[in-house]
């Protein structure tokens, strides 16, 4: 065998060997890319699910705290349920502000009106009242009023609550 042929065989061998090595490298890269692709898809799906969950909770909170005026307070009952109240009376407003500052829990109530928030009702602004004591038959929770709305509509109800937020212009 001539030196030239020997060189050609060596070059051909090295060429085919490098092609096989390149094939193995490309195959490994492809496998790694598939794994990376799968991990990326799972990560994106998880981010989307978490994002939708946060968005839905945010929309539910907005519905829970729906209000009509720029002076309103957020009350939290003994179950942790939240609702916006909008007292028309300045005296009641100052009582709510004081409750928030003192972090006290009192009875907050009014005439129950139908309303398009999460609970299906609101306290009539003209009648919102803060009291230390109420008649036992008028005491309820936000959820209980909501679940028995036909019974409470047009009548008085009081919720044992604390004021968690105050919003005023």
N, C-alpha and C positions, 0 to 999 in steps of 0.2 A: 504494500500500500504506500502510495506516495505521500509525501508530507502535505501536499495540497489537499488530497482526499481526506487525509487524517484531520486536517484543520476544518474541512467542510463537515465531517462527521461530528467533530467536537462542537462546532458552531451550531449545527442542527440539533445535537443533543442538548446543548445549553438553551437553545431557543425553545424546544419542546418542554424542557424541564421548567423554564421560566413561565411558559404558558400554563403548565400544570400548577405551579406555585401561585401564579396570578389567579387562576381559577379558584384555588383553595382560599386565597385571600378575599376575592370577590364574593365567594360563597359565605365566608364568615361575616363579611361586611353586610351582606344581604340578610343573613340571619339576625345580626345585631340590629339592623335597621327595622326588621319586622318586630323584634322585641321592643325597640324604641317606639315604633309606631303604635303598638298595642298599649304600651304604658302611656303614651301621649293621649290616645283616645280615652283611656280610662280616666286619666287626670282631667281632661276637658269635660267628660261626662260628670265627674264628681263636682267640678266647679260649677257647671250648669245646674245641677240638682241643688247644691247649696245656695246658689244665687236665686233660684226660683223659690226655695223655701224662705229665704230672707225677704224676698219681694212680697210673697203672699202674706207673711206675718206683718210686714209694714202696711200693706193695704188693709189688713184686718184691724190693725191698731188705728189707722186713719178712720175706718168705719166706726170703730168703738168710740173714738173721740170726736165724732162729727159735731159741729156747732155752727150757729148762725151769726153770732155777734163777735166783736173783737175783745170782749171781756168775758172770760170763761175760766172755770177751774176744773181740774181733773180730780175726781174722788175715787178712792179705792176702798171697796167693801172688805168684810172679813174673809172672803174667799180669794181676794187678790184681783177681783174683776174691776175694770176701770170704766168710767163714764164721765162725760163732760156735763157740767151744770152751768147755766147762764142766768144767775139771779138778776132780776130787774131792780130789786131794792138795793140801795147803797148800804143800808144797815146790814143786810144779809151778806153782801159782798165783803164788807169789813170783817164780819164774823168768819167767813171762809179764809180770808187772808190771815187772820189771827190764828185760826186752826192750823194753817200750814206752818206758820212761824213756831207755834207751840208744839207741833207734831201731835196734836190731840185728836181723839176719836170721839165724835158726837153723832147724833142722829141728824141726817140731812134728808129732807123730803119735800114733797109737793104733790100736786095733782098729776096723775100719770096721763101723759098724752101719747098717742101713736106718733112714731117718728121713723124715718128711714135710715137708721144706723144699725149696727150689729145686733143690738138688743131689741129693736122694734119699738122703743119708747124713749121718752125724755121726761124730765120733770118740768112742768109748766113754769116758765121763767117768772111770771108775775107772782107766783105763790111759793117759790123756793124758801124753805125755812130751815133754820138750824136749831136743834133742841137738845137739852140734856136728857129729857124723859119724854116718852111717847106712849100712847095706848098700845098694848101688846098686839092687838089685832091689826095694827098698821105697820108693824115691823116686818121687814123682809130683806132679801139680798137682791142685788141687781139681776142675777141669773134667775132667781125664783120669780121675780116680777115678769121677766121676759118669758119664762116658760108657762106662766099662768096669766098672760096678758089680758085675756077677756075678762078675768075677774077684777084686775086692777085698773083697767082703763076708765078714766073719768073719776076715779076715787083717789083718796090720799094714800101715800105709802112713804115710809121712812126707811132709810138704809143706814146702818151703823158704819160710818166711814171716816177716813182721814183724807185730808186734802194733800195731794202729792205735787200738784203744779198749779200755778196761778199765771194767767195770761191776761194782760191788759195793755191798752195803748199807751 
